[in-house]
Amino acid sequence: MAGNILKASNSTPARQRRVLVTGVTRGLGRAMVDEFIRLGHVLIGCGRNAKVIGELKTSFGAPHRFDAVDVADDAAVQAWALEVIESHGVPDLLLNNAALINRNAALWRVPAAEFDAVIDVNIKGVANVIRHFVPAMVKAKRGIIVNFSSGWGRATDAEVAPYCATKWAIEGLSRALAQELPPGMAAVPLNPGIIDTEMLRGAFGDAAGSYPTAQQWVKQAVPFLLGIGPKDNGRPLTVG
Ligand SMILES: NC(=O)c1ccc[n+]([C@@H]2O[C@H](COP(=O)([O-])OP(=O)(O)OC[C@H]3O[C@@H](n4cnc5c(N)ncnc54)[C@H](OP(=O)(O)O)[C@@H]3O)[C@@H](O)[C@H]2O)c1
């Protein structure tokens, strides 16, 4: 297994990590796949877009693993976690990256179904992944959990109230979780910065083009993520 990884990568990591990332089919998640693998780590990823998941499987074989999983579906996450822990063991770094944003609108104009979807993915999806992966991490007394928050998890703007509500929730959820973990582990909320992805285009339109691309962002973000340790438990972090 190590032979495959070292052949496929440009450098040998000081310590190879099993990195689990939700939402790898585009944006920050997709760019993190390339960078973690380039640095020699083992990547386990999910997203809903089965076509892109199939392409990732073709591009990156074992020991990497990609599955079409909707994090809002608790039973699907449970089945995925059982399989992943069986095949790969406990993740060293669990990145709850998958999220949705509402279409820009005043809160009272956001349809109930759209509000529900944002809550279901951004809060319940994170809780589902934690529910099914973290017990094995706690048992092993190791592992880092990073829940992607936002500048809109610490401040607010008009027309993104549903998204703000979820990211403020992620800040509280992560800090409470941190108080439940045994020594040697960490849970943190992470503001990744502002990056030109499909999500940002949804909120900012063409103005998103003045921000770094996901491919630029990972050069700073992935080393930052790999540097998070038990010393950071419960600290709200920001890339950059
Ligand atoms: N871009 C920014 O400037 C920015 C700023 C602050 C915070 N963030 C946060 O950073 C993270 C990544 O954002 P991004 O900009 O990369 O967003 P993005 O381009 O919209 O990508 C989101 C990813 O999440 C996946 N996803 C959505 N719902 C899912 C579900 N139910 N189950 C599994 N995967 C799901 C999507 O894939 P599928 O559609 O295939 O499921 C996609 O791969 C998010 O948590 C976001 O809130 C981003």
The ligand as an SDF file (V2000), in Angstrom:
LIG
                    3D

 48 52  0  0  0  0  0  0  0  0999 V2000
  -16.0820   29.1270   -0.8500 N   0  0  0  0  0  0  0  0  0  0  0  0
  -16.0140   29.9670    0.1570 C   0  0  0  0  0  0  0  0  0  0  0  0
  -15.6330   31.1510    0.0140 O   0  0  0  0  0  0  0  0  0  0  0  0
  -16.3940   29.5200    1.5360 C   0  0  0  0  0  0  0  0  0  0  0  0
  -16.3590   30.4890    2.5610 C   0  0  0  0  0  0  0  0  0  0  0  0
  -16.6790   30.1130    3.8530 C   0  0  0  0  0  0  0  0  0  0  0  0
  -17.0120   28.7890    4.1100 C   0  0  0  0  0  0  0  0  0  0  0  0
  -17.0390   27.8600    3.1110 N   0  0  0  0  0  0  0  0  0  0  0  0
  -17.3790   26.4890    3.4670 C   0  0  0  0  0  0  0  0  0  0  0  0
  -16.4260   25.6090    2.8800 O   0  0  0  0  0  0  0  0  0  0  0  0
  -17.0600   24.3580    2.5500 C   0  0  0  0  0  0  0  0  0  0  0  0
  -16.8630   24.0420    1.0690 C   0  0  0  0  0  0  0  0  0  0  0  0
  -17.4870   25.0810    0.3120 O   0  0  0  0  0  0  0  0  0  0  0  0
  -17.3160   25.2100   -1.2730 P   0  0  0  0  0  0  0  0  0  0  0  0
  -17.2060   26.6450   -1.5530 O   0  0  0  0  0  0  0  0  0  0  0  0
  -16.2860   24.2670   -1.7560 O   0  0  0  0  0  0  0  0  0  0  0  0
  -18.7800   24.7220   -1.7440 O   0  0  0  0  0  0  0  0  0  0  0  0
  -19.2480   24.0570   -3.1310 P   0  0  0  0  0  0  0  0  0  0  0  0
  -18.3410   24.4690   -4.2180 O   0  0  0  0  0  0  0  0  0  0  0  0
  -20.6890   24.3440   -3.2480 O   0  0  0  0  0  0  0  0  0  0  0  0
  -19.0420   22.4860   -2.8510 O   0  0  0  0  0  0  0  0  0  0  0  0
  -19.8020   21.8600   -1.8660 C   0  0  0  0  0  0  0  0  0  0  0  0
  -19.5130   20.3810   -1.8470 C   0  0  0  0  0  0  0  0  0  0  0  0
  -20.3770   19.7910   -0.8640 O   0  0  0  0  0  0  0  0  0  0  0  0
  -21.0200   18.6750   -1.4410 C   0  0  0  0  0  0  0  0  0  0  0  0
  -22.3190   18.4230   -0.8330 N   0  0  0  0  0  0  0  0  0  0  0  0
  -23.3730   19.2760   -0.7590 C   0  0  0  0  0  0  0  0  0  0  0  0
  -24.4030   18.6680   -0.1660 N   0  0  0  0  0  0  0  0  0  0  0  0
  -23.9960   17.4090    0.1470 C   0  0  0  0  0  0  0  0  0  0  0  0
  -24.6120   16.3050    0.7570 C   0  0  0  0  0  0  0  0  0  0  0  0
  -25.8820   16.3560    1.1670 N   0  0  0  0  0  0  0  0  0  0  0  0
  -23.8970   15.1680    0.9340 N   0  0  0  0  0  0  0  0  0  0  0  0
  -22.6140   15.0800    0.5110 C   0  0  0  0  0  0  0  0  0  0  0  0
  -21.9750   16.1060   -0.0790 N   0  0  0  0  0  0  0  0  0  0  0  0
  -22.6720   17.2550   -0.2740 C   0  0  0  0  0  0  0  0  0  0  0  0
  -21.1450   19.0170   -2.9270 C   0  0  0  0  0  0  0  0  0  0  0  0
  -21.2080   17.8560   -3.7090 O   0  0  0  0  0  0  0  0  0  0  0  0
  -22.5420   17.1340   -4.2690 P   0  0  0  0  0  0  0  0  0  0  0  0
  -23.4180   18.2080   -4.8380 O   0  0  0  0  0  0  0  0  0  0  0  0
  -21.9800   16.1630   -5.2540 O   0  0  0  0  0  0  0  0  0  0  0  0
  -23.1390   16.4420   -3.0950 O   0  0  0  0  0  0  0  0  0  0  0  0
  -19.7980   19.6990   -3.1670 C   0  0  0  0  0  0  0  0  0  0  0  0
  -18.8080   18.7260   -3.4320 O   0  0  0  0  0  0  0  0  0  0  0  0
  -18.5180   24.5240    2.9570 C   0  0  0  0  0  0  0  0  0  0  0  0
  -18.7030   24.0220    4.2670 O   0  0  0  0  0  0  0  0  0  0  0  0
  -18.7300   26.0290    2.9470 C   0  0  0  0  0  0  0  0  0  0  0  0
  -19.7940   26.4200    3.7730 O   0  0  0  0  0  0  0  0  0  0  0  0
  -16.7460   28.2050    1.8340 C   0  0  0  0  0  0  0  0  0  0  0  0
  1  2  1  0
  2  3  2  0
  2  4  1  0
  4  5  1  0
  4 48  2  0
  5  6  2  0
  6  7  1  0
  7  8  2  0
  8  9  1  0
  8 48  1  0
  9 10  1  0
  9 46  1  0
 10 11  1  0
 11 12  1  0
 11 44  1  0
 12 13  1  0
 13 14  1  0
 14 15  2  0
 14 16  1  0
 14 17  1  0
 17 18  1  0
 18 19  2  0
 18 20  1  0
 18 21  1  0
 21 22  1  0
 22 23  1  0
 23 24  1  0
 23 42  1  0
 24 25  1  0
 25 26  1  0
 25 36  1  0
 26 27  1  0
 26 35  1  0
 27 28  2  0
 28 29  1  0
 29 30  1  0
 29 35  2  0
 30 31  1  0
 30 32  2  0
 32 33  1  0
 33 34  2  0
 34 35  1  0
 36 37  1  0
 36 42  1  0
 37 38  1  0
 38 39  2  0
 38 40  1  0
 38 41  1  0
 42 43  1  0
 44 45  1  0
 44 46  1  0
 46 47  1  0
M  CHG  2   8   1  16  -1
M  END
$$$$
